Every structure is written in structure tokens, then in C-alpha cells.
Amino acid sequence: MAEPHVYRQRWSIVVLIVTALFSIVVPILTFIYETPLAGLQDLAQLAVLPTAVLFIFVIPKLEVAADYVRIRNVFRTITVPWSQILAVEMRWALRIRTPEGTHAAWAVPLPGRTTGVGSLVGGRPSVAVPFEPSRTQEMRAAPEAAQHILRHLESTTQETEIANDQRVAVRWNWVSAVMLAITLTLSLAINLATK
């Protein structure tokens, strides 16, 4: 079985490194040129920045595999079997519509204005609409991940019925919630203790 294609926001690691360096350098300079207490306060306040960048830019990802599409957002991971995908939509981000609801992928924000990248026709996804020559501008705005999903859906047979034995799996990412809570609590505690 081939490795899944993984999509993340562009520049996510670079943004994380820059904010982490900023969050370390500023408190060190404050510690050296002002007071150690002021440096500790800066560290407590700026520790939230790399954490926010981690949650907003690095953690979210979209995996496109042979058997499923997996959306990893900050607090939930949604695994969608191909047979459950009814439509692929683009509004503010890539959204996958299933019989159980619509799931947005934070990792694939839309870099422009597009709607209706894939639409439901006869119970199965149809991808004829976005590939019309008159709509090339919309397809340029559609991210590679959406095109990858649509190509896979286009290659499947139209007779494929939605399988009842395959369900959309939703898993809550409690570690992310705990990490965020700890970071915010420590930052607030240090900030209050040093006033």
C-alpha cells in the first residue's frame, strides 16, 4: 500500500521557527538589558505565540490515501472512506461532504474565491463542473489537495454505491486540548506571579 499524500499549509514550519525564535530572543534580550523578572514575564506572554502557530498552522493536515481521506484538525481527526464522499466543496477551505455532515480541512485554506469544486450528481460525486475550460480561473484557485481528491473520485466507477459498512470515523485529539490548556495556564500563572 502506497504512502498517503500529506498536505499542510505552506510555510507552516517556517512560521513556527520564526515565532519560536522571536519568543526566545525577546525574553533573553529583556533579561539581559532590563531585569530578569521582565524577561520571565516576556517569556510567559510570548510562549503563547509558538503554541498558537503550532495549533493553527502545523498540526492541521490532510492525508489522501488509497482507501480514505483523513482530515487532521486541531481537536479532531476525521477519517472518511472514499465511498462516503458525496461532494468536495471550496468556500473558505476544502470541505468534504458526507452522509454524516460536512468536514472542513484547516490544512487546505482556499487561496482565492471558489465554490462548488465538486458536486453531487446521482448519489456520487461529479467532477465534470470544475474541469470545464470556461472555469480555469476557479481551478487555478483550487489547491492541489482538492484536485487530487477530485481526480481520485473521477477515476472511480459511477456505479459504486455508498457502502453502509464503511463509516466516517471521528476521533477527538485530547492531547492537543491538554497541551493548549497547560500552555495557557502556565503562561497566565507566571504572568500573575511576577506582577
Protein Blocks (a to p, Z undefined) as FASTA:
>chain_A
ZZddddddehklmmmmmmmmmmmmmmmmmmmmmcfklmmmmmmmmmmmmmmmmmmmmmpc
cdddfkbccdddfkbccdddfklpmbdcdfkbccdddfkbccddfklccfbdcehkbcce
ehiacfklmmpfklmmmmmmpcfklmmmmmmmmmpcfklccdfkbccdddddfklmmmmm
mmmmmmmmmmmmmZZ
